[in-house]
Structure formats: structure tokens, C-alpha cells
Amino acid sequence: TDLYKELIAEKAMARPGVLELMDQALADPMIKVGVCSASTKEAVTKVLDVTLGEERRNKLDVCILGDDVAKLKPDPLIYTTAAERINIDPSRCVVVEDSIVGLKAAKGAG
């Protein structure tokens, strides 16, 4: 909704350290960077543009959203799908999560 987008534009910000970590990872050609969110594309795109900036969002190697998978977190499908798309074994991935449900999904992916 418009109210949601307005609130995001005014209030959303990245958690401490996330942008620095992401910038370091994006600068290293050996590291793949992605976002996995159970939210819809419409909602996530606005949040990512506000918190990360459109330039960082466009540099992501993978972005898997709730619309892209049949099962949502805590099911690991969102993470296994992301790993598959960037051709990396899930056991070699590092996940930064902000919820217990997401952490369960990440651990379940390997």
C-alpha cells in the first residue's frame, strides 16, 4: 500500500554493520551476495532500495523472494534455491539473519 511505502521511505534503515559487510563482499569477485526474503517482490524492492540503495541491490548475484518459492521460512527452500541459482553448495554459504524463523531456515539448508 502507499502508506506502507511511505513508512518504509521514512523509517527503514539497515541494521548496524550490514552495509559495510555487504560492500566488502560485493567488492570481492570471489564472493556471491544475495538476499532471501519471505516477503513479496513489491514489498522487498522498496525496502531494499531504501535500506541498501538501488545501486547495491542491482549488484546482488541472487534475490529470492516469497513469490519465488512454494514454501516460506522456516522451510529451507528459499536458501537452497538461492544457493542453487549461484551454483554454490549450501554448506559453503554464510547467512546473516534477523529472525529465529530465518535462522532455522538457514540451518536447515545446510
C-alpha positions in Angstrom: 0.0 0.0 0.0 1.0 3.6 -0.3 1.1 4.0 3.5 3.5 1.1 3.8 5.8 2.5 1.2 5.7 5.9 2.8 6.6 4.4 6.2 9.4 2.4 4.7 10.8 5.5 3.0 10.8 7.4 6.3 11.8 4.8 8.8 13.6 1.8 7.2 17.4 1.5 7.8 19.9 -1.3 7.5 21.0 -2.9 10.8 24.4 -1.8 12.1 27.3 -3.3 10.1 25.2 -4.8 7.3 26.1 -2.2 4.7 29.8 -2.4 5.5 29.8 -6.2 5.3 27.8 -6.1 2.1 30.2 -3.5 0.5 33.2 -5.7 1.4 31.5 -8.8 0.0 30.4 -7.0 -3.2 33.9 -5.7 -3.8 35.3 -9.3 -3.8 34.8 -11.1 -7.1 35.1 -14.4 -5.3 32.1 -13.8 -3.1 28.5 -14.0 -4.2 25.9 -11.8 -2.5 22.2 -12.3 -2.3 19.0 -11.6 -0.4 16.4 -14.1 0.6 13.2 -12.7 2.0 9.8 -14.3 2.5 8.1 -11.0 1.7 6.7 -10.2 -1.8 8.7 -8.7 -4.6 6.8 -5.4 -4.4 7.4 -5.0 -0.6 11.0 -6.1 -0.7 12.1 -4.0 -3.6 11.1 -0.8 -1.8 12.7 -1.9 1.5 16.0 -2.9 -0.3 16.1 0.4 -2.3 15.7 2.4 0.9 18.0 0.3 3.2 20.7 -0.8 0.7 20.3 1.7 -2.1 19.3 0.8 -5.6 23.0 0.5 -6.7 23.8 -2.2 -4.1 20.5 -4.0 -4.9 21.4 -4.1 -8.6 24.8 -5.7 -7.7 23.2 -8.7 -6.0 24.0 -12.1 -7.5 20.7 -13.5 -6.4 17.5 -12.3 -4.9 14.9 -14.9 -3.9 11.6 -13.7 -2.6 8.5 -15.2 -1.2 6.9 -15.1 -4.6 9.7 -17.3 -5.9 9.3 -20.3 -3.7 6.5 -22.7 -2.8 7.4 -22.8 0.9 8.4 -20.0 3.2 10.8 -19.8 6.1 11.4 -21.8 8.4 11.5 -24.2 5.4 15.0 -24.0 4.0 13.7 -23.9 0.3 14.4 -20.2 -0.1 18.1 -20.7 0.9 18.6 -23.9 -1.1 17.1 -22.2 -4.1 19.4 -19.2 -3.8 22.5 -21.5 -3.4 21.4 -23.4 -6.5 21.0 -20.3 -8.6 24.5 -19.1 -7.8 25.9 -22.7 -8.1 27.2 -22.9 -4.5 26.8 -25.8 -2.1 24.6 -24.5 0.8 27.1 -25.8 3.3 29.6 -23.1 1.9 27.1 -20.2 2.4 27.1 -17.7 5.1 23.7 -16.3 6.1 23.0 -13.1 8.0 19.6 -13.3 9.5 17.4 -11.1 11.7 14.8 -13.7 12.9 14.7 -17.1 14.6 12.5 -18.4 11.8 15.1 -17.3 9.2 17.9 -18.8 11.2 16.0 -22.1 11.3 15.7 -22.0 7.5 19.4 -21.2 7.0 20.5 -24.0 9.3 18.1 -26.4 7.6 19.6 -25.5 4.2 23.0 -26.8 5.4 
